[in-house]
Amino acid sequence: MNRLLRSFGFFGLMSLAVAVPGSALAQRRPAGTRPGNHAQTPLRASAARPLPMASPSKEEVKTTSGEQFFIVASIDQQNSQLLLKRPTEVTVLVKVTPQTKYLSDTGKPITLGEFHAGDTVWAKILNGEKDPTVIEMRHGQMTVADLHRYYLDYPIIK
């Protein structure tokens, strides 16, 4: 494949794919048109495949203790807000209160000032009427076993 790519280049290979009958690109091009034409035709119903949808339960994955895994995107101490990012790249703006507990990865109490953007945390969040509020947040990493348990649909093969 590397030899072909070097000898023909990317566009040369693409023109070969269009010229080969039965290739995916050749099937999309309407009959009687050249590859340079930009005429769009709908795909056949048999060729169209539905896109996989993420299950809504994967968005708010919680442990048995009610914790969710996040990456700290930013901290606004003046407004008592945190921007947290889920592993699915969805961000959540949460507020913190004076009653919020902060823990290190060993379980010792720490302050909000010891968290930084890029830290991985496990947080218990209370979804209130106005804003979600962090009840407890602790430093922590996601293990491979946790990743498989909460986000992937296939088991770990040992």
C-alpha positions as CSV (number, residue, x, y, z in Angstrom):
1,M,0.0,0.0,0.0
2,N,2.9,2.4,0.8
3,R,4.5,1.6,-2.5
4,L,1.2,2.3,-4.3
5,L,0.7,5.6,-2.4
6,R,4.2,6.7,-3.3
7,S,4.0,5.9,-6.9
8,F,0.5,7.2,-7.6
9,G,0.0,9.6,-4.8
10,F,-3.3,10.1,-2.9
11,F,-5.2,11.5,-5.8
12,G,-4.0,8.9,-8.1
13,L,-5.3,6.2,-5.9
14,M,-8.6,8.0,-5.5
15,S,-9.0,8.2,-9.3
16,L,-8.2,4.4,-9.5
17,A,-10.9,3.8,-6.9
18,V,-13.4,5.8,-8.9
19,A,-12.4,3.9,-12.1
20,V,-12.7,0.4,-10.6
21,P,-16.3,-0.8,-11.2
22,G,-18.0,-1.9,-8.0
23,S,-15.9,0.4,-5.7
24,A,-17.8,2.5,-3.2
25,L,-16.8,5.7,-4.9
26,A,-17.8,4.5,-8.3
27,Q,-21.2,3.5,-7.1
28,R,-21.8,7.0,-5.7
29,R,-21.0,8.8,-9.0
30,P,-24.0,9.1,-11.3
31,A,-23.8,7.2,-14.6
32,G,-22.5,9.4,-17.4
33,T,-20.7,12.0,-15.2
34,R,-17.0,12.5,-14.9
35,P,-15.2,12.4,-11.5
36,G,-14.7,16.2,-11.5
37,N,-18.4,16.9,-11.7
38,H,-20.0,17.9,-8.4
39,A,-23.5,16.6,-9.1
40,Q,-24.9,15.1,-6.0
41,T,-27.2,12.1,-6.1
42,P,-28.8,10.4,-3.1
43,L,-27.4,7.1,-2.0
44,R,-29.4,4.0,-2.6
45,A,-31.5,3.0,0.4
46,S,-29.6,-0.3,0.7
47,A,-26.2,1.6,0.9
48,A,-27.4,4.0,3.6
49,R,-26.6,2.8,7.1
50,P,-27.9,4.5,10.3
51,L,-25.3,6.1,12.4
52,P,-24.8,4.5,15.8
53,M,-26.3,6.5,18.5
54,A,-24.8,6.9,22.0
55,S,-27.1,5.7,24.6
56,P,-28.3,8.4,27.0
57,S,-27.3,6.4,30.0
58,K,-23.6,6.6,28.9
59,E,-23.8,10.4,29.4
60,E,-24.2,10.3,33.2
61,V,-22.4,7.2,34.1
62,K,-22.2,6.8,37.9
63,T,-20.5,4.5,40.2
64,T,-22.3,2.7,43.0
65,S,-21.4,5.5,45.3
66,G,-22.9,8.1,42.9
67,E,-19.6,9.4,41.6
68,Q,-19.0,10.5,38.0
69,F,-15.7,10.8,36.2
70,F,-14.6,14.2,34.8
71,I,-11.5,16.1,33.6
72,V,-11.3,19.6,35.0
73,A,-11.5,22.0,32.1
74,S,-11.4,25.2,34.1
75,I,-11.9,26.6,37.6
76,D,-13.5,30.0,38.4
77,Q,-13.0,30.5,42.1
78,Q,-14.5,34.0,42.1
79,N,-17.8,32.7,40.8
80,S,-17.6,29.3,42.5
81,Q,-17.9,27.5,39.2
82,L,-16.1,24.6,37.6
83,L,-16.2,23.5,34.0
84,L,-15.9,19.7,34.0
85,K,-15.5,17.6,30.9
86,R,-16.8,14.0,30.6
87,P,-14.8,11.3,28.8
88,T,-17.4,11.8,26.0
89,E,-16.1,15.4,25.5
90,V,-19.4,16.9,26.8
91,T,-18.8,19.7,29.2
92,V,-20.8,20.5,32.4
93,L,-20.8,23.8,34.2
94,V,-21.2,23.1,37.9
95,K,-21.1,25.3,41.0
96,V,-19.4,24.7,44.3
97,T,-20.5,25.8,47.7
98,P,-18.8,26.2,51.1
99,Q,-20.2,22.7,52.0
100,T,-18.5,21.0,49.0
101,K,-15.9,18.5,50.2
102,Y,-12.6,18.2,48.4
103,L,-10.5,15.0,48.7
104,S,-7.1,13.9,47.5
105,D,-6.6,10.6,45.8
106,T,-5.7,9.1,49.2
107,G,-9.0,10.4,50.7
108,K,-7.4,13.3,52.8
109,P,-9.2,16.6,52.8
110,I,-7.8,19.3,50.5
111,T,-8.9,22.7,49.2
112,L,-10.4,23.8,45.8
113,G,-7.1,25.6,45.1
114,E,-5.3,22.3,44.9
115,F,-7.3,21.3,41.8
116,H,-6.0,22.4,38.4
117,A,-7.2,22.3,34.8
118,G,-6.4,18.9,33.4
119,D,-6.8,17.0,36.6
120,T,-9.0,13.9,36.6
121,V,-11.6,13.8,39.3
122,W,-14.5,11.8,40.6
123,A,-17.4,14.0,41.6
124,K,-20.8,13.6,43.3
125,I,-23.2,16.1,41.7
126,L,-26.6,17.2,42.9
127,N,-28.8,18.3,40.0
128,G,-30.7,21.2,41.5
129,E,-33.4,23.4,40.0
130,K,-30.9,26.1,38.8
131,D,-27.4,24.7,38.5
132,P,-25.8,21.3,39.2
133,T,-23.9,21.5,42.4
134,V,-20.8,19.5,43.4
135,I,-21.3,17.8,46.8
136,E,-17.9,16.0,46.9
137,M,-15.0,15.9,44.5
138,R,-11.8,13.9,44.7
139,H,-8.7,13.5,42.7
140,G,-8.6,10.1,40.9
141,Q,-7.7,8.3,37.8
142,M,-9.9,6.0,35.7
143,T,-8.5,2.6,35.5
144,V,-8.8,0.4,32.4
145,A,-11.3,-1.8,34.3
146,D,-13.4,1.3,35.1
147,L,-13.2,2.4,31.5
148,H,-14.6,-0.9,30.3
149,R,-17.2,-1.1,33.1
150,Y,-18.7,2.4,32.5
151,Y,-18.0,3.4,28.9
152,L,-17.2,0.4,26.7
153,D,-19.6,-2.4,25.7
154,Y,-17.1,-5.2,25.5
155,P,-15.3,-7.1,28.2
156,I,-11.6,-7.1,29.0
157,I,-9.9,-10.1,27.4
158,K,-7.1,-11.4,29.6
